[in-house]
Amino acid sequence: MKFLIISKMKDVFALLPVEQQKQVIEGMIDFVDKYRKEGSCKEIYNISSIKGSASIWEMESAERAATLLLENPGSPYQDYEMFILSNFDTLIREQKKKYDRQLIFK
């Protein structure tokens, strides 16, 4: 399953001492690098207007995706939104089939 995860830094992060901010950021970089190499993190983009990022992950379940976020060293300083993604072409094809079936019965 693919997931879109939007993460936003909480304002409390800015209140941390600079050295602690650096440690958290380094941990977050290591976290993302680990899962990029593993192949679970497919893409990640910075969104400067929200002080956060958008990333695409491939995981076996929603539960695994949710627990994965807890492994992120930045997790206490971030808010997350997670969305399950579906293949657009497959979805549209299935919707078309359903409409075609409804037209047959009219």
C-alpha positions as CSV (number, residue, x, y, z in Angstrom):
1,M,0.0,0.0,0.0
2,K,1.2,3.5,-0.7
3,F,0.8,6.4,1.7
4,L,1.1,10.1,1.5
5,I,2.5,11.5,4.7
6,I,2.4,15.2,5.4
7,S,4.6,16.2,8.4
8,K,4.7,19.7,9.9
9,M,7.1,20.9,12.5
10,K,5.5,22.0,15.7
11,D,6.4,25.5,17.0
12,V,7.9,23.9,20.2
13,F,10.8,22.6,18.0
14,A,12.1,26.2,17.7
15,L,12.2,26.5,21.5
16,L,14.7,23.7,21.8
17,P,18.4,24.5,22.3
18,V,20.2,24.7,19.0
19,E,22.4,21.6,19.8
20,Q,19.2,19.6,20.5
21,Q,17.6,20.8,17.3
22,K,20.7,19.7,15.4
23,Q,20.5,16.2,17.1
24,V,16.9,15.8,16.2
25,I,17.4,16.9,12.5
26,E,20.4,14.5,12.2
27,G,18.2,11.7,13.6
28,M,15.5,12.6,11.1
29,I,17.9,12.5,8.2
30,D,19.2,9.1,9.3
31,F,15.7,7.8,9.6
32,V,14.7,8.9,6.1
33,D,18.0,7.6,4.6
34,K,17.5,4.2,6.2
35,Y,14.0,3.8,4.7
36,R,15.0,5.2,1.4
37,K,17.8,2.6,1.1
38,E,15.3,-0.1,2.2
39,G,12.9,1.1,-0.5
40,S,10.0,2.1,1.8
41,C,10.4,5.8,1.4
42,K,9.8,6.4,-2.3
43,E,9.9,10.2,-2.4
44,I,10.2,13.1,-0.1
45,Y,9.7,16.8,-0.7
46,N,10.1,19.9,1.4
47,I,7.1,22.2,1.8
48,S,8.6,25.5,3.1
49,S,5.2,27.2,3.5
50,I,4.2,24.8,6.2
51,K,7.7,24.1,7.7
52,G,7.3,20.5,6.8
53,S,7.4,17.8,4.1
54,A,5.4,15.5,2.0
55,S,6.5,12.0,1.4
56,I,5.4,8.8,-0.4
57,W,5.9,5.6,1.5
58,E,5.2,2.0,0.5
59,M,4.2,-0.2,3.5
60,E,2.4,-3.5,3.9
61,S,-0.3,-2.0,6.1
62,A,-1.7,1.2,7.6
63,E,-0.7,-0.1,11.0
64,R,2.9,-0.4,9.9
65,A,2.9,3.1,8.4
66,A,1.5,4.5,11.7
67,T,4.1,2.7,13.9
68,L,6.8,3.7,11.5
69,L,6.1,7.4,12.3
70,L,6.9,6.6,16.0
71,E,10.4,5.5,15.0
72,N,11.1,9.0,13.7
73,P,13.3,10.9,16.2
74,G,11.5,14.0,15.1
75,S,8.1,12.5,15.9
76,P,7.6,14.4,19.3
77,Y,8.1,17.7,17.4
78,Q,5.9,17.0,14.3
79,D,2.2,16.7,13.5
80,Y,1.3,14.1,10.8
81,E,-1.4,13.6,8.3
82,M,-1.5,10.3,6.5
83,F,-3.5,9.3,3.5
84,I,-3.8,5.9,1.8
85,L,-3.2,6.3,-2.0
86,S,-4.8,4.3,-4.7
87,N,-3.8,4.0,-8.4
88,F,-5.8,6.7,-10.3
89,D,-6.0,4.8,-13.6
90,T,-7.3,1.6,-11.9
91,L,-9.8,3.6,-9.9
92,I,-11.2,5.4,-13.0
93,R,-11.4,2.1,-14.9
94,E,-13.4,0.5,-12.1
95,Q,-15.7,3.5,-11.9
96,K,-16.3,3.4,-15.6
97,K,-17.2,-0.3,-15.5
98,K,-19.7,0.4,-12.7
99,Y,-21.3,3.2,-14.7
100,D,-21.4,1.0,-17.8
101,R,-23.2,-1.7,-15.8
102,Q,-25.7,0.8,-14.5
103,L,-26.5,2.0,-18.0
104,I,-27.1,-1.6,-19.1
105,F,-29.9,-2.1,-16.5
106,K,-31.8,1.0,-17.4
